[in-house]
Amino acid sequence: FVFPNIAGFVGGDTAAAILAAQMDTSDNLKLLIDIGTNGEIVLGTKDRLLACSTAAGPAFEGGNITCGMRGAAGAIDHVFIDEEFKYTVIDDVSPCGIAGSGLVDAIAQLLKIGIVDKTGRLLKPKEVKNELGRKYRDRIIDIDGVLSFVLTYNSQTGKPIFISQRDIREFQLAKGAIAAGIDILLKAYGAKAEDIREVLLAGAFGNYLNYKSACRVGLIPEQLEDKTRGIGNAAGVGAKCGLLSEKEFERGAKLSQKVQYIELSSHHEFNQIFINKLDF
């Protein structure tokens, strides 16, 4: 039993996720985002569904990030910077890397305290003007010729766990692609971000993600922070629904005809919107 592909880069897993999220039966405008190396995005109601796929790269899953790792034991999953510097680690063990959700948090916090500017530049210690940010200037160091911000140290190896300027740029490319995809779907639908009643984040990343941080860095439109929730492995849930019910399987099978696919690579506005979404 196989759900059909919706398009070349939007597969049967997205059809299953739509099924699980009940998007094809909803009167309310919903936005479904499955963030991975390819970020599948679906927008719509029971009357009309639009989908696209963005080449976000592996940054959200810890790939191409110097100290990045998947969301497993030892990964820093949340970061909080105020008068105190705090972070949490999956399974409460010694940290050995940074998960995607930790990366989003860390960059959002560095923006808040003025150590990263809106263009994504990591400031040198002497350039930091924010009073709170100045408290953490000693964490800004040069590592292998690249300016970096140290979160903590690996207790086993003694090596720093850090976010480099390159990592921030890699993250900007990923979040810019997702944000541009959302923007193009909204324009094609003739809707505004505030019209969306619910944002559904599929996959493990969505469960760990701090929605306030996601909005702060521009991954998700800021007005949708209170409307966002993680729904876990939506593709897996949709697949189970299809196996348990012939009616649900038929519903899922029809989604390939119902969902309108928008090809971003040939979209005349994509490049400009993508560039505009790179800044924080």
N, C-alpha and C positions, 0 to 999 in steps of 0.2 A: 504494500500500500504506500503510494508516494504522492505527496502533494505536488502540484505542478509549479514550475518556475513562473514567476510573474514577468520577469525579463532576464536579460543576460546576467546582470549582477544583483538581481533581487530574486532569491530562490524560494524553494518550497518552505524553508524555515521561516521566512517572512510571512508567507501565507498562513502558516501554523500560528505565528505570533499574533497576526491580525485576528484570527479565529479566537484565540485565548483572550485577547483584549476586548472582544465583542465590538470591534470598530465597525463591522459591517451591519450591525443592528442598532447602532447608537444614533440618537437624535442630536446629541451634543458633539461639537467639533473636538476631536482628539488628535494628539500628536504622539506617535509611537517612534521611539528612537532605540535602535539596537547598535550600541557603539562598539566597534571592533576595528580590525584592520580595514575592512569595508564597513562603513557606517550606513545601515539601511534606515531610511526615514519614511514614515507613512503619515499622511495627514488626511483627515476627512470624517465623514459621517456615513450613515447607511445609504445616503443618496449619491455620494461621490467620494471616491478614494484616489489619492495621488501618492505615488511612491518615487523615490530616487535612491541612488547609492553613491556615497562619497568615498573617495580613496583617502581615508583619514590616516592610514599608516598605523603602526603598532604602538604608538606612544602611550595610548590609554591602557594598554596591556603590559606596559613596562618595557616594550621593545624600543631599540634605538635611544634609550635613555641610559646614561652612563652607569648609574646605580639602580636602574630599573629592574623590576622582577614582577612576575604574575602575583595575583592576590593569594598568597600562600603563607604558611607559618614563617614569621620573621620579617614580613613586609610591613613597612610603615604605611598605615592606611589613612591616618588623619593627623593633621598638624594644626596647632593653635599657637599663635604668637601674640602676646600682650605683654603685661609687666613680667609674666613668666613665659618661658618657652616650653611647650608641652607637645607630645606626640603619642600616638597609640600604635601598637604593633599587633598584627593578627596572631592570635593564640597566646598573647602576653609573653612572648619569648624575647631573647635578645635580638635587636634589629640587624638585618643583613642586607636590606635593600629597600626600595621605594615602590609601592604599588601605584597603579594609575590614579586611584582616588587620593592617595597621599601627595602625588605630584600636583593635582588640581588644587588641593588645599594649600600646599606650600607656596605655590605661585600666587594664589589669591591673597595669602597672608603677607607675602613679600610686597605685593602691590599696595596693600593696606598700610604698611609701615614705611612706604617710600623707598624701599631698597631696589625694587624693579619699577621702571617707569611705564607709561601707557604704551610705548612703542616696543616694550619687551626687553629693554636694555637693563642689564644688571649693573647698578652703579658701583663705582669704586668707593672705598670707605670714606675718603675725604669729600665725596660728592653728596653723601647722604645728609639731607637737611631735616628730615622728620625727626622729632625729638625721640619718639619711641624707636625708630629705626636706628638712630645713632647708638642706642644701647646694644645693638647686635652687630655693629660694624666689624668687630673682631672675627666674626664668622665668615666674612668676605675675604677669601684668599685666592691666590693663584695656584691652580692644580694642573700640572702638566701643560703649562702655558695658557690655560684658559681660566678666566675669572669664574669663581664658583662660590656658592653659599653652603656652608657645612651645617647639616642638620644634627648629626651625632657621629659617633664612631662605632665601628664594628668591634664588639668586645673580644671576639676571637682573634681577629687579624690586626686590630688596632688601626685599620685604614678608615679614612673618613667616608661617611655616607653623605653625599652632597648633590646639589643641583647646579649644573654648570650653565654658562651662557648658551652653549650649544643645545643643551636639553630644553631650555626655554624656547629657543627658536624651533626646535622639533615639535614642541607642544603647540606653538602658535600655528604651525602648518596644519596640525591635526584638528585643533578646535576651529580654525578658520574654515576648513572644509565642511565640518558638520554645521557650523553656523550659516554658511553660505547655502547649503542644501535646504535648511529650514526656511531661510529667507525666500529662496526661489519657489519652494512649494507654496508658501503663503501668497506670493504674488500670483502664481498660476491659479490658485484657488479663489483669489479675490478677497482674501481675508487679512486681518491684522493679528499680531501676536495676542493682543488682549481678547480676541474672539475665541481663542482656544480655552476650552473648559478643563482639560486634563492633559498633562504630559506624562507619558508612560515610558519609563526607561527599562528596557529588557536586558537580561543578562546579569552576570554577577557584578559587573562594574556598576550597574545602576543601583544595586543594593547597598554598595559601600559608599557611593558618591554623596558628598555633602552638597545639597542643592544650592545653598547660599553661595558656596565657592564656585560652583558651576556657572551661576549667573554673574558673579563678580568678574570672572575671566572672560565672559561673553560666549561661553559654550551654548548656553540656553538664554533666550531673551529674559531680561531681569524681571519683567512684569509677570513671569510665569513661575517664580520661585515657590509660591504657596500652592501652586496647582500641580506640582511635580511629585511623582512617587515611583519607586522601583517595583517592578512586578516579577522579578526573578527570571527563571528560564521559561519565557513565554512560548518559545518554539517547542520545547519539550512538553509543556502543558497542552498546547494545540495538537501536537502529535498524538498524545494520549486520548484527547477528545475524539480525534478522528478514528482511532482504533476501537474506541468503546461504543461509538454511535455511527451507524450508516448515514443518518441525517447530517451529523456534524462533518463527516468525511466529504459528503456531497457538497456541503456548504463551502468547505475549504477548497474543494476542487474547482468550484466556480469562481473563486477569487481571482484567478489568473485572467479571466475575461472582464471582471468587474474593476480591477485596479488599473488606473492609467499611469504608465511609467514615463517619467521625464528623464531624458538622457542629459546629464549635466556636462559631460565632456564636449558636447556640441551646442550647448545652450549659449546664446549670444551674450548673456549678461554674467555668466558664471565667473569668468576671470576677474572682472572688475569688482564684483561683489566679494569674491574670495579675498582679494587684496584689501578691500575695505574692512574685512572681518579679522584681519591678522592682528591689528592693534587691540589692546585691552580697553 
